[in-house]
Amino acid sequence: MSTSKENKKSGISRRQFVFTSAAAAAGLTILPSGVISAKGRTAPSDKLNIVGIGVGGMGFANLKNLESQNIIGLCDVDWGYSSRVFDHFPKAKKYKDFRKMYDEMGSSIDGVVVATADHTHAIAASHAMAMGKHAYVQKPLTHSAYESRLLTKLAAKHKLATQMGNQGSSGEGVRQICEWIWSGQIGEVTKVEAFTDRPIWPQGQNRPAKGMWVPDTLDWDLFIGPAPMRPYHELYTPWNWRGWWDFGTGALGDMACHILHPVFVGLKLNYPTKAQGSSTLLLTDSAPNAQMVKLTFPQRPKQTDVKINLPEVEVIWYDGGLQPQKPKGWPDGRNMNDSGGGVIFHGTKDTLVCGCYGVNPWLLSGRVPVVPKTLRRVEESHEMDWVRAAKESPENRVECASPFKVAGPFNEMVVMGVMAVRLQALNKELLWDGEKMEFTNIGDREEIKTVIEDGFKIHDGHPTFDKKWTEPINAKQFSKELVNHKYREGWALADMPD
C-alpha cells in the first residue's frame, strides 16, 4: 500500500502503518464455487478469510450471517462488550487495534466487515481497500462527504466487491418500488417525504461536565480514534455514540441509509444542488432531538430503462417524532410508521408509500401494479451476496445491491442532511457543488455560533434560557471541516486515487 505524505507525517500505521509487501498484496485467490478438492470437499479457497472490525454490536449480526466463511480475526476497542463475540468465534485472533491486525494478518485477509462507530468507518475501510481487500461497511458508509468519495474511488480503482450494510437494499420492496416507478405507474415525481421514529438513544444532551474512570476492558484512546480527545463518560459508548457529532451522525445518519435508499435508486439521484435544515435546539456536541431537512436534486437525463421523465425533485426528511402531513385520501386509522419509518413518493399519477427498508410498498389509489420483474432478486442474505460478489472476477461480477459506486454518492446525500442541520444558523438555503464537494454561497466572512450548553432553568415559576454559546466561528471554514474532517494526530485515511 502506498503511504501518503499525510500518513507519513502523522504516523498512522500501527502507530506507523507500515505494511510488508505481502500484507499489501490483494490476498488469496478465490476459486469458483464449483471447484471441489480431491477428497470431494469444498476447496478451502472457496471460503473468504474475513475479519470483523467493531464486532460488539451490529458487527456480530453481520458475522453470524457469514459463519459459512472463515472468520479469522476480530477487532474491537471494548473487549467486555465484545466478549460474547469472541466466545462465539473462538478460533479467530483477537485485537483492539485494527492497524495491528492489518500488520499481522494482512496477507491472509480477503475481506473486512467494518461496524465501528461512524467516525472510524472510513479509516478502517480505506486502508483495507488500498491493500486490495473486499469491504462490507455498516451504514452510514462514512462520517463525511470526502470519506464517501474516497471509498467510492478506492472500490473502483482496486475492482473490489463492496457493500454498505443497509440490508433493506437487498429486499423485495426496493425492487418493486423501482419497477413501479420506472414503468410509469405513479408518473413523474417532484416531491418525496420520508421520516424515521428515531432517535431511540439520547440526543440533545449537554456534554458531560466531568469525566469518568475508563473501564478496564475499553481502550478509550482507540475508540476516540481520529476525533478530538475528550474524557471518557458512559454516555458516549456503547451504542449511544450515535447521538454525538464527533462519533455519529444522529437519527438521520443512522436511518436515512435504510429509508432513503429506494428514493435514491428509484429516482436515479446523484448529488443534491440545494440543502436546508432546521431542528430543535442545536448543540455543539450533540445531535438535536428532532430535525427536518430539505434536499433538492436537479433534473436527471432520460434513461432507457425508465419510461418517465426525471424532473427536479425535493426530498424532505423528518425525525425525532415528526412526520409528514398525511396526503389526501390517506386511509383512516392507518399508521404511517411501518417498521421504523416511511416514505411518500408524490407522483403526478399516483402516490406510492413504503415503510423503512422499502418494505410493503402500496399505492394510495388502491391499485396493485402488475409489472415485469426486471431487476435481480437477492436469494441470500445481504452479507452473503457480498461474499458471492467477492468470489466473482471483476470482469464478470454481478454487483451487490449497495456497492460503493451507489452507496458512496448516496451516503454523500445523507451526510449532506447532517451538514445542512449543523449550518442552519446561516438562515438560508445552501447551494452545493457536488463534484467539488463545496458550498458555493457561504461568504468568506460569514460567521455562526452554536450552543455549548443549554442551561435551561426554572426560577420562581419562570423559565430562564441561560445558554452558553461558542465564540463566533467562520462558517466557510467550518463547512469545509464538515466536508473533510481534520483528524487527530496519528490518524489518517488512505490516499485518494486520481
Kinemage of the C-alpha trace (Angstrom):
@kinemage 1
@onewidth
@group {chain A} dominant
@subgroup {mainchain}
@vectorlist {calphas} color= white
{ca met a 1} P 0.000 0.000 0.000
{ca ser a 2} L 1.295 3.375 -0.902
{ca thr a 3} L 1.505 5.727 2.036
{ca ser a 4} L 0.538 9.368 1.604
{ca lys a 5} L 2.646 12.268 2.822
{ca glu a 6} L -0.057 12.909 5.377
{ca asn a 7} L 0.151 9.340 6.649
{ca lys a 8} L 3.933 9.511 6.899
{ca lys a 9} L 3.695 12.777 8.739
{ca ser a 10} L 1.042 11.615 11.199
{ca gly a 11} L 2.380 8.092 11.705
{ca ile a 12} L -0.978 6.436 11.206
{ca ser a 13} L 0.266 2.946 10.773
{ca arg a 14} L 0.079 0.763 13.650
{ca arg a 15} L 1.415 3.656 15.066
{ca gln a 16} L 3.426 3.728 11.785
{ca phe a 17} L 1.068 1.799 9.434
{ca val a 18} L 3.988 0.063 7.785
{ca phe a 19} L 2.917 -2.968 5.794
{ca thr a 20} L 5.111 -5.726 4.412
{ca ser a 21} L 4.842 -6.355 0.685
{ca ala a 22} L 2.861 -9.480 1.456
{ca ala a 23} L 0.390 -7.550 3.579
{ca ala a 24} L -0.046 -5.056 0.793
{ca ala a 25} L -0.946 -7.771 -1.684
{ca ala a 26} L -4.546 -8.401 -2.608
{ca gly a 27} L -4.935 -11.577 -0.579
{ca leu a 28} L -5.819 -15.149 -1.590
{ca thr a 29} L -7.252 -16.053 -4.968
{ca ile a 30} L -10.839 -17.214 -4.621
{ca leu a 31} L -11.783 -20.138 -6.833
{ca pro a 32} L -15.243 -20.548 -8.388
{ca ser a 33} L -17.850 -22.132 -6.111
{ca gly a 34} L -17.907 -25.323 -8.184
{ca val a 35} L -14.266 -26.193 -7.513
{ca ile a 36} L -14.012 -29.288 -5.316
{ca ser a 37} L -10.935 -30.730 -3.650
{ca ala a 38} L -9.618 -34.195 -4.457
{ca lys a 39} L -11.401 -35.640 -1.425
{ca gly a 40} L -14.776 -34.304 -2.539
{ca arg a 41} L -14.912 -31.459 -0.019
{ca thr a 42} L -15.318 -27.787 -0.824
{ca ala a 43} L -11.889 -26.385 -1.568
{ca pro a 44} L -10.553 -24.243 1.333
{ca ser a 45} L -10.009 -21.364 -1.081
{ca asp a 46} L -13.753 -21.325 -1.807
{ca lys a 47} L -14.245 -19.588 1.524
{ca leu a 48} L -13.333 -15.986 2.183
{ca asn a 49} L -10.997 -15.206 5.060
{ca ile a 50} L -12.903 -12.427 6.810
{ca val a 51} L -12.032 -10.133 9.707
{ca gly a 52} L -14.501 -8.071 11.688
{ca ile a 53} L -13.732 -4.572 12.992
{ca gly a 54} L -16.192 -3.294 15.574
{ca val a 55} L -17.888 -6.556 16.470
{ca gly a 56} L -19.714 -5.896 19.731
{ca gly a 57} L -22.965 -4.597 18.211
{ca met a 58} L -24.261 -4.837 14.648
{ca gly a 59} L -20.940 -6.346 13.598
{ca phe a 60} L -21.857 -9.530 15.471
{ca ala a 61} L -25.098 -9.829 13.496
{ca asn a 62} L -23.142 -9.386 10.249
{ca leu a 63} L -20.567 -12.012 11.193
{ca lys a 64} L -23.219 -14.550 12.200
{ca asn a 65} L -24.593 -14.226 8.658
{ca leu a 66} L -21.076 -15.006 7.403
{ca glu a 67} L -20.400 -18.101 9.522
{ca ser a 68} L -20.097 -20.270 6.415
{ca gln a 69} L -16.860 -18.380 5.667
{ca asn a 70} L -13.604 -18.317 7.639
{ca ile a 71} L -13.830 -15.702 10.395
{ca ile a 72} L -10.123 -15.368 11.123
{ca gly a 73} L -9.859 -12.097 13.070
{ca leu a 74} L -11.965 -9.993 15.435
{ca cys a 75} L -11.165 -6.419 16.443
{ca asp a 76} L -12.980 -4.258 18.973
{ca val a 77} L -11.859 -1.497 21.307
{ca asp a 78} L -14.104 -2.853 24.093
{ca trp a 79} L -13.352 -6.469 24.948
{ca gly a 80} L -16.033 -6.511 27.626
{ca tyr a 81} L -18.796 -5.526 25.198
{ca ser a 82} L -17.403 -7.993 22.654
{ca ser a 83} L -16.707 -10.964 24.911
{ca arg a 84} L -19.718 -12.939 23.656
{ca val a 85} L -18.462 -12.499 20.078
{ca phe a 86} L -15.004 -13.802 20.999
{ca asp a 87} L -16.671 -16.801 22.646
{ca his a 88} L -18.755 -17.414 19.525
{ca phe a 89} L -15.700 -17.413 17.230
{ca pro a 90} L -13.040 -18.986 19.466
{ca lys a 91} L -10.596 -19.680 16.598
{ca ala a 92} L -10.416 -16.041 15.478
{ca lys a 93} L -7.458 -13.935 16.610
{ca lys a 94} L -8.440 -11.031 18.883
{ca tyr a 95} L -7.310 -7.421 18.536
{ca lys a 96} L -8.149 -3.987 19.877
{ca asp a 97} L -6.311 -2.028 17.174
{ca phe a 98} L -7.248 -2.812 13.557
{ca arg a 99} L -3.902 -1.396 12.447
{ca lys a 100} L -2.080 -4.105 14.361
{ca met a 101} L -4.421 -6.680 12.879
{ca tyr a 102} L -3.660 -5.451 9.356
{ca asp a 103} L 0.073 -5.563 10.100
{ca glu a 104} L -0.032 -9.116 11.388
{ca met a 105} L -2.774 -10.696 9.261
{ca gly a 106} L -2.831 -8.553 6.127
{ca ser a 107} L -1.644 -11.208 3.667
{ca ser a 108} L -4.263 -13.732 4.822
{ca ile a 109} L -7.276 -11.377 4.764
{ca asp a 110} L -9.719 -11.473 1.829
{ca gly a 111} L -12.447 -9.211 3.174
{ca val a 112} L -13.245 -6.872 6.060
{ca val a 113} L -16.511 -6.164 7.839
{ca val a 114} L -16.467 -2.697 9.443
{ca ala a 115} L -19.131 -1.936 12.055
{ca thr a 116} L -17.380 0.543 14.341
{ca ala a 117} L -18.778 3.929 15.375
{ca asp a 118} L -19.430 6.105 12.286
{ca his a 119} L -16.327 8.260 12.677
{ca thr a 120} L -13.918 5.327 12.165
{ca his a 121} L -15.670 3.566 9.266
{ca ala a 122} L -13.611 5.267 6.568
{ca ile a 123} L -10.215 4.882 8.226
{ca ala a 124} L -10.655 1.168 8.885
{ca ala a 125} L -12.140 0.507 5.437
{ca ser a 126} L -9.906 2.733 3.311
{ca his a 127} L -6.636 1.148 4.387
{ca ala a 128} L -8.035 -2.363 3.891
{ca met a 129} L -9.307 -1.417 0.428
{ca ala a 130} L -5.958 0.113 -0.500
{ca met a 131} L -4.498 -3.317 0.350
{ca gly a 132} L -6.940 -4.901 -2.102
{ca lys a 133} L -9.422 -6.269 0.442
{ca his a 134} L -13.137 -6.539 -0.280
{ca ala a 135} L -15.189 -4.392 2.114
{ca tyr a 136} L -18.554 -4.624 3.832
{ca val a 137} L -19.158 -1.407 5.799
{ca gln a 138} L -22.124 -0.708 8.036
{ca lys a 139} L -24.351 2.271 7.381
{ca pro a 140} L -23.841 5.165 7.300
{ca leu a 141} L -20.966 4.363 4.988
{ca thr a 142} L -18.883 7.241 6.353
{ca his a 143} L -18.980 10.267 8.626
{ca ser a 144} L -18.237 12.840 5.891
{ca ala a 145} L -18.691 13.512 2.174
{ca tyr a 146} L -14.952 13.321 1.460
{ca glu a 147} L -14.718 9.920 3.119
{ca ser a 148} L -17.615 8.628 0.987
{ca arg a 149} L -15.928 9.889 -2.182
{ca leu a 150} L -12.690 8.200 -1.124
{ca leu a 151} L -14.266 4.770 -0.585
{ca thr a 152} L -16.131 5.077 -3.886
{ca lys a 153} L -12.884 5.725 -5.754
{ca leu a 154} L -10.922 3.035 -3.922
{ca ala a 155} L -13.553 0.428 -4.792
{ca ala a 156} L -13.328 1.371 -8.465
{ca lys a 157} L -9.522 1.531 -8.568
{ca his a 158} L -8.998 -1.861 -6.952
{ca lys a 159} L -12.068 -3.526 -8.550
{ca leu a 160} L -13.374 -4.679 -5.191
{ca ala a 161} L -16.639 -6.251 -4.133
{ca thr a 162} L -18.221 -3.770 -1.729
{ca gln a 163} L -21.473 -3.492 0.185
{ca met a 164} L -22.913 -0.948 2.598
{ca gly a 165} L -24.829 -2.503 5.477
{ca asn a 166} L -28.266 -1.152 4.566
{ca gln a 167} L -29.785 -4.604 4.329
{ca gly a 168} L -33.145 -3.433 3.026
{ca ser a 169} L -31.475 -2.648 -0.299
{ca ser a 170} L -31.372 -6.407 -0.943
{ca gly a 171} L -35.079 -6.781 -0.188
{ca glu a 172} L -38.061 -7.303 -2.458
{ca gly a 173} L -39.670 -3.979 -1.581
{ca val a 174} L -36.925 -1.811 -3.078
{ca arg a 175} L -37.092 -3.779 -6.320
{ca gln a 176} L -40.863 -3.430 -6.543
{ca ile a 177} L -40.617 0.313 -5.923
{ca cys a 178} L -38.050 0.765 -8.702
{ca glu a 179} L -40.054 -1.329 -11.140
{ca trp a 180} L -43.273 0.542 -10.361
{ca ile a 181} L -41.658 3.964 -10.738
{ca trp a 182} L -39.635 3.122 -13.847
{ca ser a 183} L -42.660 1.623 -15.621
{ca gly a 184} L -44.583 4.871 -15.113
{ca gln a 185} L -47.109 3.610 -12.544
{ca ile a 186} L -47.085 6.829 -10.470
{ca gly a 187} L -45.969 9.305 -13.132
{ca glu a 188} L -43.305 11.908 -12.574
{ca val a 189} L -42.120 12.548 -9.015
{ca thr a 190} L -41.276 16.086 -7.902
{ca lys a 191} L -41.594 15.614 -4.143
{ca val a 192} L -40.716 12.879 -1.663
{ca glu a 193} L -41.284 12.937 2.096
{ca ala a 194} L -39.614 10.495 4.481
{ca phe a 195} L -39.275 10.044 8.233
{ca thr a 196} L -37.978 7.785 10.990
{ca asp a 197} L -39.164 7.209 14.542
{ca arg a 198} L -35.545 7.537 15.726
{ca pro a 199} L -33.698 8.589 17.801
{ca ile a 200} L -34.235 5.876 20.396
{ca trp a 201} L -30.917 6.777 22.046
{ca pro a 202} L -30.217 10.049 23.902
{ca gln a 203} L -29.766 13.194 21.799
{ca gly a 204} L -29.919 16.914 22.571
{ca gln a 205} L -27.628 16.458 25.583
{ca asn a 206} L -25.135 18.782 27.149
{ca arg a 207} L -21.603 17.454 27.077
{ca pro a 208} L -20.796 15.825 30.441
{ca ala a 209} L -19.019 18.329 32.680
{ca lys a 210} L -16.848 15.676 34.302
{ca gly a 211} L -15.279 12.508 33.016
{ca met a 212} L -15.397 9.008 34.483
{ca trp a 213} L -12.832 6.284 35.023
{ca val a 214} L -12.365 4.256 31.851
{ca pro a 215} L -13.487 0.615 32.199
{ca asp a 216} L -10.612 -1.854 32.213
{ca thr a 217} L -11.983 -3.597 29.138
{ca leu a 218} L -12.116 -0.430 26.980
{ca asp a 219} L -9.260 1.263 25.118
{ca trp a 220} L -10.616 4.823 25.145
{ca asp a 221} L -7.823 6.240 23.001
{ca leu a 222} L -8.645 3.765 20.225
{ca phe a 223} L -12.365 4.481 20.498
{ca ile a 224} L -11.721 8.218 20.110
{ca gly a 225} L -9.580 7.433 17.069
{ca pro a 226} L -9.460 10.428 14.685
{ca ala a 227} L -11.821 12.608 16.750
{ca pro a 228} L -10.615 15.249 19.234
{ca met a 229} L -9.765 13.704 22.591
{ca arg a 230} L -12.265 14.122 25.427
{ca pro a 231} L -12.621 12.475 28.851
{ca tyr a 232} L -14.451 9.155 28.919
{ca his a 233} L -18.081 9.042 30.042
{ca glu a 234} L -20.591 6.212 29.901
{ca leu a 235} L -22.956 8.489 27.917
{ca tyr a 236} L -20.722 8.051 24.858
{ca thr a 237} L -20.392 4.310 24.377
{ca pro a 238} L -21.552 1.668 23.724
{ca trp a 239} L -24.306 2.469 21.194
{ca asn a 240} L -25.116 5.972 22.476
{ca trp a 241} L -22.259 7.358 20.366
{ca arg a 242} L -24.828 7.820 17.579
{ca gly a 243} L -26.113 10.969 19.260
{ca trp a 244} L -22.730 12.732 19.478
{ca trp a 245} L -21.430 14.666 16.459
{ca asp a 246} L -17.803 13.598 16.913
{ca phe a 247} L -18.708 9.908 16.726
{ca gly a 248} L -22.068 9.593 14.990
{ca thr a 249} L -24.496 11.270 12.614
{ca gly a 250} L -27.698 11.266 14.646
{ca ala a 251} L -31.027 9.806 13.623
{ca leu a 252} L -30.607 10.919 10.013
{ca gly a 253} L -27.278 9.173 9.545
{ca asp a 254} L -28.490 6.061 11.315
{ca met a 255} L -31.772 5.548 9.457
{ca ala a 256} L -31.719 7.518 6.192
{ca cys a 257} L -29.437 4.894 4.644
{ca his a 258} L -32.296 2.433 5.166
{ca ile a 259} L -35.251 4.678 4.450
{ca leu a 260} L -33.994 6.810 1.559
{ca his a 261} L -32.292 4.040 -0.419
{ca pro a 262} L -35.367 3.338 -2.593
{ca val a 263} L -35.629 7.100 -3.163
{ca phe a 264} L -32.023 7.391 -4.300
{ca val a 265} L -32.042 4.393 -6.645
{ca gly a 266} L -35.692 4.637 -7.691
{ca leu a 267} L -35.385 8.254 -8.819
{ca lys a 268} L -31.834 7.864 -10.185
{ca leu a 269} L -30.475 10.593 -7.918
{ca asn a 270} L -26.898 11.778 -7.651
{ca tyr a 271} L -25.637 14.882 -5.825
{ca pro a 272} L -28.139 17.440 -4.480
{ca thr a 273} L -27.788 21.060 -5.546
{ca lys a 274} L -29.552 22.689 -2.583
{ca ala a 275} L -29.878 21.882 1.111
{ca gln a 276} L -31.696 23.412 4.058
{ca gly a 277} L -32.028 22.140 7.624
{ca ser a 278} L -33.837 23.067 10.826
{ca ser a 279} L -34.111 21.425 14.216
{ca thr a 280} L -34.859 21.684 17.881
{ca leu a 281} L -32.071 23.254 19.933
{ca leu a 282} L -28.781 22.661 18.107
{ca leu a 283} L -25.906 21.932 20.438
{ca thr a 284} L -22.203 21.986 19.646
{ca asp a 285} L -21.621 18.369 20.652
{ca ser a 286} L -24.921 16.530 20.421
{ca ala a 287} L -27.376 15.952 17.579
{ca pro a 288} L -30.794 17.590 18.137
{ca asn a 289} L -33.869 15.801 19.435
{ca ala a 290} L -35.755 16.381 16.175
{ca gln a 291} L -34.888 17.815 12.783
{ca met a 292} L -36.151 18.454 9.281
{ca val a 293} L -34.043 18.600 6.116
{ca lys a 294} L -34.931 19.520 2.538
{ca leu a 295} L -32.615 18.439 -0.272
{ca thr a 296} L -33.189 19.487 -3.878
{ca phe a 297} L -31.946 17.328 -6.752
{ca pro a 298} L -31.720 18.596 -10.330
{ca gln a 299} L -33.464 17.090 -13.337
{ca arg a 300} L -31.797 13.863 -14.468
{ca pro a 301} L -31.374 12.798 -18.115
{ca lys a 302} L -33.989 10.466 -19.568
{ca gln a 303} L -32.784 6.882 -19.254
{ca thr a 304} L -33.557 3.851 -21.390
{ca asp a 305} L -34.899 1.727 -18.517
{ca val a 306} L -37.230 4.488 -17.281
{ca lys a 307} L -40.481 5.357 -19.082
{ca ile a 308} L -40.942 8.713 -17.353
{ca asn a 309} L -39.062 11.990 -17.175
{ca leu a 310} L -36.972 12.630 -14.067
{ca pro a 311} L -37.655 16.279 -13.160
{ca glu a 312} L -36.179 18.307 -10.308
{ca val a 313} L -37.286 16.735 -7.049
{ca glu a 314} L -37.405 17.832 -3.404
{ca val a 315} L -36.657 15.196 -0.764
{ca ile a 316} L -37.854 16.213 2.705
{ca trp a 317} L -36.723 14.327 5.814
{ca tyr a 318} L -38.232 14.311 9.333
{ca asp a 319} L -37.123 12.598 12.558
{ca gly a 320} L -37.491 12.830 16.320
{ca gly a 321} L -41.237 12.170 16.270
{ca leu a 322} L -42.018 14.454 13.336
{ca gln a 323} L -43.913 13.061 10.352
{ca pro a 324} L -45.190 14.434 7.048
{ca gln a 325} L -48.799 15.532 6.846
{ca lys a 326} L -50.950 12.648 5.650
{ca pro a 327} L -51.801 13.163 1.979
{ca lys a 328} L -55.373 13.493 0.733
{ca gly a 329} L -57.029 10.106 0.639
{ca trp a 330} L -54.953 8.557 3.406
{ca pro a 331} L -56.880 5.604 4.924
{ca asp a 332} L -58.365 6.473 8.306
{ca gly a 333} L -56.513 4.826 11.163
{ca arg a 334} L -53.589 3.598 9.081
{ca asn a 335} L -50.243 4.185 10.806
{ca met a 336} L -47.717 5.934 8.592
{ca asn a 337} L -44.871 4.306 10.535
{ca asp a 338} L -44.008 0.896 9.092
{ca ser a 339} L -41.001 -0.885 10.615
{ca gly a 340} L -39.425 2.326 11.929
{ca gly a 341} L -40.326 4.947 9.362
{ca gly a 342} L -41.864 5.593 5.977
{ca val a 343} L -41.607 7.224 2.565
{ca ile a 344} L -44.200 9.016 0.413
{ca phe a 345} L -43.465 9.433 -3.315
{ca his a 346} L -45.781 12.145 -4.644
{ca gly a 347} L -46.306 11.294 -8.315
{ca thr a 348} L -48.349 13.071 -10.978
{ca lys a 349} L -50.488 9.935 -11.491
{ca asp a 350} L -50.485 8.282 -8.056
{ca thr a 351} L -48.832 8.308 -4.638
{ca leu a 352} L -46.504 5.472 -3.646
{ca val a 353} L -45.922 4.692 0.032
{ca cys a 354} L -43.489 2.278 1.667
{ca gly a 355} L -42.018 1.578 5.071
{ca cys a 356} L -38.484 1.591 6.388
{ca tyr a 357} L -36.105 -0.594 4.339
{ca gly a 358} L -38.526 -0.168 1.399
{ca val a 359} L -40.921 -2.735 2.885
{ca asn a 360} L -44.565 -3.134 1.952
{ca pro a 361} L -44.937 -0.669 -0.950
{ca trp a 362} L -48.504 0.311 -1.823
{ca leu a 363} L -50.357 2.932 -3.842
{ca leu a 364} L -52.699 5.448 -2.269
{ca ser a 365} L -55.225 4.828 -5.064
{ca gly a 366} L -55.547 1.196 -4.024
{ca arg a 367} L -54.289 -0.122 -7.364
{ca val a 368} L -51.887 -3.057 -7.313
{ca pro a 369} L -49.494 -2.642 -10.263
{ca val a 370} L -48.686 -5.687 -12.342
{ca val a 371} L -45.323 -5.039 -13.980
{ca pro a 372} L -42.498 -7.297 -15.199
{ca lys a 373} L -39.750 -8.179 -12.735
{ca thr a 374} L -36.735 -6.653 -14.454
{ca leu a 375} L -34.321 -6.467 -11.504
{ca arg a 376} L -32.241 -9.248 -9.997
{ca arg a 377} L -33.631 -10.729 -6.800
{ca val a 378} L -31.187 -11.427 -3.960
{ca glu a 379} L -31.594 -15.027 -2.841
{ca glu a 380} L -29.166 -14.954 0.088
{ca ser a 381} L -28.547 -12.584 2.965
{ca his a 382} L -27.207 -9.090 2.311
{ca glu a 383} L -23.850 -10.212 3.718
{ca met a 384} L -23.647 -13.440 1.707
{ca asp a 385} L -24.495 -11.601 -1.502
{ca trp a 386} L -21.326 -9.586 -0.848
{ca val a 387} L -19.398 -12.856 -0.445
{ca arg a 388} L -20.817 -14.062 -3.750
{ca ala a 389} L -19.646 -10.898 -5.486
{ca ala a 390} L -16.194 -11.164 -3.914
{ca lys a 391} L -15.774 -14.657 -5.359
{ca glu a 392} L -16.566 -13.468 -8.876
{ca ser a 393} L -13.963 -11.921 -11.128
{ca pro a 394} L -14.256 -8.136 -11.581
{ca glu a 395} L -14.994 -8.667 -15.273
{ca asn a 396} L -17.933 -10.998 -14.614
{ca arg a 397} L -19.086 -9.691 -11.247
{ca val a 398} L -22.785 -9.112 -10.660
{ca glu a 399} L -22.912 -6.080 -8.397
{ca cys a 400} L -24.390 -6.225 -4.920
{ca ala a 401} L -27.483 -4.229 -4.003
{ca ser a 402} L -25.500 -1.449 -2.326
{ca pro a 403} L -21.977 -1.353 -3.807
{ca phe a 404} L -19.903 1.691 -3.023
{ca lys a 405} L -20.386 3.128 -6.510
{ca val a 406} L -24.026 3.549 -5.410
{ca ala a 407} L -23.639 3.719 -1.625
{ca gly a 408} L -20.878 6.341 -1.814
{ca pro a 409} L -22.879 9.029 -3.659
{ca phe a 410} L -25.970 8.019 -1.673
{ca asn a 411} L -24.129 8.474 1.621
{ca glu a 412} L -22.971 11.900 0.467
{ca met a 413} L -26.677 12.740 0.235
{ca val a 414} L -27.196 11.517 3.805
{ca val a 415} L -24.318 13.457 5.356
{ca met a 416} L -25.415 16.490 3.317
{ca gly a 417} L -28.506 16.484 5.521
{ca val a 418} L -26.301 16.460 8.613
{ca met a 419} L -24.309 19.408 7.274
{ca ala a 420} L -27.492 21.352 6.473
{ca val a 421} L -28.653 20.969 10.074
{ca arg a 422} L -25.291 21.971 11.531
{ca leu a 423} L -25.159 25.062 9.287
{ca gln a 424} L -28.766 26.125 9.863
{ca ala a 425} L -27.690 29.290 11.730
{ca leu a 426} L -26.813 30.808 8.348
{ca asn a 427} L -30.582 31.077 7.819
{ca lys a 428} L -30.535 30.385 4.104
{ca glu a 429} L -30.773 27.615 1.562
{ca leu a 430} L -27.282 26.303 0.904
{ca leu a 431} L -26.076 25.741 -2.662
{ca trp a 432} L -23.924 22.665 -3.206
{ca asp a 433} L -21.407 21.801 -5.913
{ca gly a 434} L -21.344 18.016 -5.745
{ca glu a 435} L -18.352 17.455 -7.985
{ca lys a 436} L -16.175 19.863 -5.999
{ca met a 437} L -17.757 18.926 -2.647
{ca glu a 438} L -18.261 22.515 -1.536
{ca phe a 439} L -20.951 25.051 -0.695
{ca thr a 440} L -20.904 27.906 -3.165
{ca asn a 441} L -22.929 30.558 -1.337
{ca ile a 442} L -21.173 30.788 2.043
{ca gly a 443} L -19.264 34.051 2.196
{ca asp a 444} L -15.687 34.354 3.386
{ca arg a 445} L -16.735 36.472 6.366
{ca glu a 446} L -19.960 34.783 7.401
{ca glu a 447} L -19.996 33.512 10.973
{ca ile a 448} L -22.123 31.198 13.078
{ca lys a 449} L -22.377 30.275 16.755
{ca thr a 450} L -23.624 27.097 18.395
{ca val a 451} L -24.860 26.349 21.901
{ca ile a 452} L -22.281 24.694 24.121
{ca glu a 453} L -24.713 24.146 26.988
{ca asp a 454} L -28.472 24.518 27.192
{ca gly a 455} L -28.624 25.986 30.719
{ca phe a 456} L -32.453 25.883 30.884
{ca lys a 457} L -33.756 26.538 34.407
{ca ile a 458} L -36.986 27.416 36.229
{ca his a 459} L -36.777 30.327 38.676
{ca asp a 460} L -39.860 31.336 40.685
{ca gly a 461} L -42.070 29.617 38.145
{ca his a 462} L -40.479 31.374 35.162
{ca pro a 463} L -38.228 29.711 32.568
{ca thr a 464} L -34.765 31.119 32.022
{ca phe a 465} L -32.701 30.313 28.964
{ca asp a 466} L -29.138 30.787 30.108
{ca lys a 467} L -27.428 29.272 27.095
{ca lys a 468} L -23.664 29.161 26.785
{ca trp a 469} L -22.581 29.928 23.239
{ca thr a 470} L -19.377 29.373 21.341
{ca glu a 471} L -17.469 32.359 20.116
{ca pro a 472} L -18.368 33.219 16.503
{ca ile a 473} L -16.657 30.844 14.076
{ca asn a 474} L -16.008 31.250 10.380
{ca ala a 475} L -18.842 29.444 8.606
{ca lys a 476} L -16.926 28.741 5.429
{ca gln a 477} L -14.067 27.089 7.270
{ca phe a 478} L -16.483 25.147 9.467
{ca ser a 479} L -18.305 23.870 6.381
{ca lys a 480} L -15.014 22.684 4.874
{ca glu a 481} L -14.241 20.768 8.053
{ca leu a 482} L -17.668 19.128 7.919
{ca val a 483} L -16.946 18.021 4.356
{ca asn a 484} L -13.391 16.814 5.041
{ca his a 485} L -12.542 16.322 8.700
{ca lys a 486} L -9.303 17.249 10.370
{ca tyr a 487} L -8.069 14.108 12.116
{ca arg a 488} L -6.319 13.808 15.424
{ca glu a 489} L -2.583 13.306 15.110
{ca gly a 490} L -1.715 9.676 14.485
{ca trp a 491} L -4.758 9.016 12.282
{ca ala a 492} L -5.240 9.448 8.542
{ca leu a 493} L -7.114 7.981 5.606
{ca ala a 494} L -5.614 6.071 2.707
{ca asp a 495} L -4.673 8.133 -0.335
{ca met a 496} L -7.422 9.486 -2.586
{ca pro a 497} L -6.997 7.845 -6.019
{ca asp a 498} L -6.545 10.127 -9.010
